[in-house]
Amino acid sequence: MSLPTSEQFHTYATIHAQIAAAIAELTSAQLQVSPTPGEWSIQQILVHLADSEVIGYERIRRVIAEDHPLLQPYDEEAWGNNLHYHQQDPQFALELFRLLRQANAELLHLLPAEAWERVGLHTENGEMSLYTIFQTYHNHGIAHLQQIENTRQQL
């Protein structure tokens, strides 16, 4: 049975604080800088994190609540292009990310071990356990924190 380690759980639940620290002293103009053409700015990453967390919030809860729910993909590039990521409020996005992540972290703490084996059917990735979904979003936050830190070093 796969269960998150206490370290994984801690990182999942607190990654927003590391992201907030990474952007704390950046100006609005710096948040808008794209490191290379075609790459997202830090602001766009922050809005993406919030939108992605909405999807993760829903997937986690569906897998916990429903038997073998269908999990739909989403086109993150289309979301980024069509939802005006470059114009949205990055601080609001980070707060939304924090709240959604915190809500799921608190729920996940309540689960018995066997709940982590519950599965949903992703239309592109096939069967995904709750643990696999958790790992996906755990790793997603870490990857974008690294991307933010790399972009920040180029400013």
N, C-alpha and C positions, 0 to 999 in steps of 0.2 A: 504494500500500500504506500503510495506516494503522498507525503505530507510536507508542507513548507517547514523549513527550519526556522528557529526563532530569529536568526539573522535575516533570512529572506522576508519574513513577516515584518520585521522592524523596518527594513528598507522600503518595502511596499507601502507601509503606513506613513513613512516620514520623508519620502523622496521630495515632496513638495517643499519642505524646509530647505533642503540642499539646493533646489532650483531657485528658491527665493533668495538665498544667500549669494548664488552665482550671478544674479541679475541686480542685486541691491543697489549698486552704485552706478548703474548704466543709465544714460540719458535716453529720452525718447528717440532721438536720432540714432544712437548706438543700437537700440533695439531693432531699428529698421534696416540695419546694414545686412546685406546678403553677402556671405563670404565669397561666393563665386556665382556667376550667372546660373540661374536655374535652381540654386539651393535656397532653402527657406531662411529668412532672418530669424533672430531670436523671438521676435514678436509673433511671427507666423508659427514657430514651434510651440509657443505657449498656447496659442489658440487651438492648434492641432491637438495638444495634450488634453485640453478640456473636451474637445469634440470626441477624441478617441476614448476618453474616460467615460463619456456618456454611453458609448457602445459597450465598453467593458462592464460598466455598472449594470446595464441591461442583460448582457450575456451571463454574468455571474448569477444574477438573481433569477433569471429564467431557468438556468441549470439547477439551481437549488430548489426552486418552487415547482417546476414542471417535469414530467417524465419525458425524456428524450426530445427536448424542444429543438425546433429548427433555428439555426443561427445564421443570419444573413451577413454577407460581407458588405463593405462600403468602399467607395472609391475615394481614398483620402486626397488624391490629387484634385479631383473634381470638387471636393469640399473646400480645399485650400484655395482653388481658383475662383469658385463661384460664391463662396461665403465671405468674401472680402477680409481674409485673414490679416492683410496688411493694414486694415483700417479699424479692426476691433481693439477694444481695450485690453492690453496684455495683463494688467493687474487683476481685472475682473476675471479673465480667463484662468489665471493661476489660482484665484480663490475658488472658482467653480471646480477646477481640477482637485484642489485640496478637499473640498467638501464631499465630492463624489467618492474620492478615494477613501476618505475617513469613514464615510457611511458604510462602504463595503468592507473595510478593515474591521469595523466593529461587528458587522454581521458575521464575517468569516471567523471571528474569535468565538462565536457562539456554537459553531458547528461541531458535531461529533466526527470522529475520524472517518467513518464510512461515507460521510457526505462528500468527501473529496474525490470519491470514485464515481460520483454521478456524472452523466455525460449528456452532451447536446450534439446535434448533427450540424456541423458547419457545411454550408453548401459548396464550399471550395476545398476545405481542409479535411473533410470527413468528421469522424467521431472525435470529440474533444472532451476530456474529463475536466471537472472543475479545477483540479490541480494544474492541468495544462493551460487552461485559460488564465489562472492566477499567475503562472510562470510567464506567460506571454505579456501580461500587463506589468508585472514586476520588471521584466527585462526592458520593456518599452520605456518606462520611466528612466531607467539607468542609461539607456542608449541616448535618449534626448538630453539628459543632463550632460553627458559627455559631448554631445554635439554643441550644446550651449557653451560649455567651457572651451571647446576648440574655437568656436566663433569669437568668443570673448578675447582669446589670446591674439586673434588677428586684428583686433580693433586698434 
